[in-house]
């Protein structure tokens, strides 16, 4: 069942306090702010994607400790964010908060374990069900937000905004050690790349993890800089190690642009593109991962490519022609693959939704300030 947000009247005193915390004397008047879309609020906040990355953990902790939604909201309004690195699930946490507000998110963060979201309201959707799932909700007058995630033995999370009355869809995402939401929503890649600190960057975390694994299996002899020392039993994976080692700016940009030019930049996807292109690719991924979960079948080039075409970065758990379970069973053997969707229907007309997003964005802006 979809979650229907309750729309509570915003307290003028609370709004004044939020504005004071933000210290923004140029905040639009209430009448003007109601005309600003949720998307534009998110685009502005995307400049702080790294800092807001701590929001997810803070919400999970607050939800575990708070016995009800009211005390969860109180705790989170006092939270100050200090994140330092972007990742898909961390971005999703604050993006959906702009749309939904804290009170609505309490049950999700109270019950979700990040792997099996059934107690938190997530539904498992198979590839051959995806088109029907979204088609049944298309044309709805209300804005609808979908939390979508590959989980279990795969790992990517993103948000789909369904605009009212069949007006189209937007995708919001980032990728761990690869790119931020700011990069995904930017209209140009110029100036975004910096190997270690950019909005687009080299996947240093994966390189470090692979180096650690190589050291373990070789008694400390092998590394990405010394692949000749890789033990014979792991020689079959050398193409993967070389790809990770040689992943440079040109490769980062080429992979990013494959998805960003089609689904990023904040563009609105038409129903034709969403159903006839995007969902077809997502269904292809779900079907493959579910049917080959824990199997040693050779990972197909097509699935590798499809992942990049949707998510703008390679899947670090796989590589073409390597056994599908080569990395996943090493790290995640006790889990099973799931594609999960959590649906949230926003109440009210465009003006009410815009006003709620403005208030939710102010709470997030306040969280960026020093106590």
WOCOR-V401117 format. One record per residue. N is the residue number from 1. PHI is phi in degrees with one decimal (none if undefined). Layout:
BEGIN
n=N phi=PHI
n=N phi=PHI
END
This chain:
BEGIN
n=1 phi=none
n=2 phi=-69.2
n=3 phi=-89.0
n=4 phi=-102.8
n=5 phi=-68.2
n=6 phi=-82.6
n=7 phi=-102.5
n=8 phi=-95.8
n=9 phi=-62.6
n=10 phi=-79.9
n=11 phi=-74.0
n=12 phi=-62.9
n=13 phi=-66.3
n=14 phi=-63.9
n=15 phi=-63.6
n=16 phi=-63.0
n=17 phi=-63.7
n=18 phi=-64.7
n=19 phi=-65.3
n=20 phi=-65.2
n=21 phi=-64.0
n=22 phi=-72.0
n=23 phi=65.7
n=24 phi=-108.6
n=25 phi=-75.3
n=26 phi=-99.0
n=27 phi=-59.4
n=28 phi=-61.5
n=29 phi=-63.7
n=30 phi=-53.6
n=31 phi=-64.9
n=32 phi=-71.3
n=33 phi=-65.0
n=34 phi=-66.9
n=35 phi=-91.1
n=36 phi=-88.4
n=37 phi=-72.4
n=38 phi=-58.3
n=39 phi=-58.7
n=40 phi=-67.8
n=41 phi=-60.8
n=42 phi=-67.1
n=43 phi=-59.8
n=44 phi=-64.1
n=45 phi=-69.1
n=46 phi=-61.9
n=47 phi=-63.4
n=48 phi=-111.9
n=49 phi=-56.2
n=50 phi=-61.6
n=51 phi=-64.5
n=52 phi=-75.0
n=53 phi=-62.5
n=54 phi=-77.0
n=55 phi=-60.1
n=56 phi=-62.0
n=57 phi=-64.9
n=58 phi=-64.6
n=59 phi=-68.3
n=60 phi=-62.1
n=61 phi=-65.7
n=62 phi=-63.6
n=63 phi=-67.8
n=64 phi=-67.4
n=65 phi=-88.8
n=66 phi=-87.5
n=67 phi=-78.1
n=68 phi=-153.4
n=69 phi=-63.8
n=70 phi=-61.7
n=71 phi=-74.4
n=72 phi=-62.7
n=73 phi=-62.7
n=74 phi=-59.6
n=75 phi=-63.9
n=76 phi=-74.7
n=77 phi=-69.5
n=78 phi=-94.3
n=79 phi=-69.8
n=80 phi=-119.8
n=81 phi=-89.2
n=82 phi=-140.1
n=83 phi=-66.7
n=84 phi=-130.9
n=85 phi=-145.3
n=86 phi=-89.7
n=87 phi=-158.9
n=88 phi=-58.6
n=89 phi=-69.1
n=90 phi=-71.2
n=91 phi=-65.0
n=92 phi=-56.1
n=93 phi=-59.7
n=94 phi=-86.7
n=95 phi=-62.5
n=96 phi=-67.9
n=97 phi=-65.3
n=98 phi=-59.3
n=99 phi=-72.1
n=100 phi=-102.4
n=101 phi=82.2
n=102 phi=-69.5
n=103 phi=-57.9
n=104 phi=-67.0
n=105 phi=-88.1
n=106 phi=-56.1
n=107 phi=-61.5
n=108 phi=-62.5
n=109 phi=-75.7
n=110 phi=-72.4
n=111 phi=-115.0
n=112 phi=-81.2
n=113 phi=-104.5
n=114 phi=82.8
n=115 phi=-121.9
n=116 phi=-118.7
n=117 phi=-94.3
n=118 phi=-61.3
n=119 phi=-73.3
n=120 phi=-96.2
n=121 phi=101.4
n=122 phi=-75.8
n=123 phi=-117.4
n=124 phi=-78.3
n=125 phi=-125.3
n=126 phi=-84.7
n=127 phi=-56.5
n=128 phi=-76.9
n=129 phi=-103.9
n=130 phi=-61.4
n=131 phi=-59.7
n=132 phi=-65.9
n=133 phi=-58.9
n=134 phi=-77.4
n=135 phi=-64.8
n=136 phi=-64.5
n=137 phi=-109.4
n=138 phi=-68.5
n=139 phi=81.5
n=140 phi=-59.4
n=141 phi=-70.5
n=142 phi=-90.3
n=143 phi=-64.3
n=144 phi=-126.9
n=145 phi=-115.6
n=146 phi=-116.8
n=147 phi=-90.5
n=148 phi=-118.2
n=149 phi=-150.4
n=150 phi=-83.8
n=151 phi=-141.5
n=152 phi=85.2
n=153 phi=-96.3
n=154 phi=-127.1
n=155 phi=-152.1
n=156 phi=-157.7
n=157 phi=-131.2
n=158 phi=-151.8
n=159 phi=-118.8
n=160 phi=-113.8
n=161 phi=-100.6
n=162 phi=-98.9
n=163 phi=-71.4
n=164 phi=-65.4
n=165 phi=55.5
n=166 phi=68.6
n=167 phi=-80.9
n=168 phi=125.6
n=169 phi=-138.0
n=170 phi=-123.2
n=171 phi=-112.0
n=172 phi=-122.0
n=173 phi=-161.9
n=174 phi=-134.1
n=175 phi=-148.7
n=176 phi=-56.7
n=177 phi=57.9
n=178 phi=-133.1
n=179 phi=-157.3
n=180 phi=-96.0
n=181 phi=-63.3
n=182 phi=-57.5
n=183 phi=-63.9
n=184 phi=-61.2
n=185 phi=-91.2
n=186 phi=-69.1
n=187 phi=-90.3
n=188 phi=-146.8
n=189 phi=-92.2
n=190 phi=-59.6
n=191 phi=79.4
n=192 phi=-87.1
n=193 phi=-85.4
n=194 phi=-151.6
n=195 phi=-51.8
n=196 phi=-112.6
n=197 phi=-131.0
n=198 phi=-80.0
n=199 phi=-73.9
n=200 phi=-118.3
n=201 phi=-154.9
n=202 phi=-75.4
n=203 phi=-80.5
n=204 phi=-63.8
n=205 phi=-61.0
n=206 phi=-68.3
n=207 phi=-59.6
n=208 phi=-65.0
n=209 phi=-64.5
n=210 phi=-66.0
n=211 phi=-58.9
n=212 phi=-64.9
n=213 phi=-66.3
n=214 phi=-62.6
n=215 phi=-63.6
n=216 phi=-64.1
n=217 phi=-81.4
n=218 phi=-118.5
n=219 phi=65.8
n=220 phi=89.9
n=221 phi=-82.5
n=222 phi=-91.6
n=223 phi=-158.1
n=224 phi=-62.7
n=225 phi=-90.5
n=226 phi=-143.1
n=227 phi=-74.3
n=228 phi=-65.4
n=229 phi=-92.1
n=230 phi=-64.3
n=231 phi=-59.3
n=232 phi=-56.4
n=233 phi=-67.1
n=234 phi=-115.7
n=235 phi=-62.9
n=236 phi=-61.4
n=237 phi=-92.2
n=238 phi=-57.1
n=239 phi=-56.6
n=240 phi=-67.2
n=241 phi=-61.1
n=242 phi=-66.4
n=243 phi=-63.6
n=244 phi=-62.5
n=245 phi=-62.6
n=246 phi=-94.8
n=247 phi=-67.4
n=248 phi=-121.2
n=249 phi=-57.3
n=250 phi=-61.1
n=251 phi=-69.1
n=252 phi=-57.1
n=253 phi=-66.7
n=254 phi=-62.4
n=255 phi=-68.4
n=256 phi=-60.0
n=257 phi=-69.2
n=258 phi=-61.6
n=259 phi=-98.1
n=260 phi=-61.4
n=261 phi=-67.1
n=262 phi=-100.7
n=263 phi=-120.5
n=264 phi=-98.0
n=265 phi=66.0
n=266 phi=76.0
n=267 phi=-66.6
n=268 phi=-91.3
n=269 phi=-82.8
n=270 phi=-68.6
n=271 phi=-59.0
n=272 phi=-61.6
n=273 phi=-69.0
n=274 phi=-65.1
n=275 phi=-82.3
n=276 phi=-87.6
n=277 phi=-133.7
n=278 phi=-61.4
n=279 phi=-67.9
n=280 phi=-62.1
n=281 phi=-68.3
n=282 phi=-62.8
n=283 phi=-63.2
n=284 phi=-62.3
n=285 phi=-65.0
n=286 phi=-58.8
n=287 phi=-62.3
n=288 phi=-63.2
n=289 phi=-63.9
n=290 phi=-69.4
n=291 phi=-76.1
n=292 phi=-112.8
n=293 phi=-57.7
n=294 phi=70.2
n=295 phi=-93.9
n=296 phi=-95.4
n=297 phi=-65.1
n=298 phi=-66.5
n=299 phi=-70.0
n=300 phi=-75.8
n=301 phi=-57.2
n=302 phi=-62.3
n=303 phi=-71.6
n=304 phi=-55.8
n=305 phi=-67.8
n=306 phi=-62.4
n=307 phi=-58.2
n=308 phi=-65.4
n=309 phi=-63.1
n=310 phi=-94.4
n=311 phi=-114.8
n=312 phi=67.9
n=313 phi=-157.8
n=314 phi=-64.3
n=315 phi=-83.2
n=316 phi=-70.2
n=317 phi=-89.2
n=318 phi=-143.7
n=319 phi=-158.2
n=320 phi=-52.0
n=321 phi=76.9
n=322 phi=-75.0
n=323 phi=-54.4
n=324 phi=-53.6
n=325 phi=-97.1
n=326 phi=-56.7
n=327 phi=-95.9
n=328 phi=-63.0
n=329 phi=-76.4
n=330 phi=-70.3
n=331 phi=-106.0
n=332 phi=-132.4
n=333 phi=-63.3
n=334 phi=-89.8
n=335 phi=-116.8
n=336 phi=-121.6
n=337 phi=-69.1
n=338 phi=-146.6
n=339 phi=-105.1
n=340 phi=-119.4
n=341 phi=-133.1
n=342 phi=-112.9
n=343 phi=-106.3
n=344 phi=-128.6
n=345 phi=-97.8
n=346 phi=-84.9
n=347 phi=-85.7
n=348 phi=85.8
n=349 phi=-84.2
n=350 phi=-58.7
n=351 phi=-66.4
n=352 phi=-66.7
n=353 phi=-63.9
n=354 phi=-62.0
n=355 phi=-64.0
n=356 phi=-65.1
n=357 phi=-63.2
n=358 phi=-62.0
n=359 phi=-66.0
n=360 phi=-64.3
n=361 phi=-67.1
n=362 phi=-63.3
n=363 phi=-61.8
n=364 phi=-66.9
n=365 phi=-61.1
n=366 phi=-62.7
n=367 phi=-69.9
n=368 phi=-85.7
n=369 phi=-86.2
n=370 phi=-68.5
n=371 phi=-56.4
END
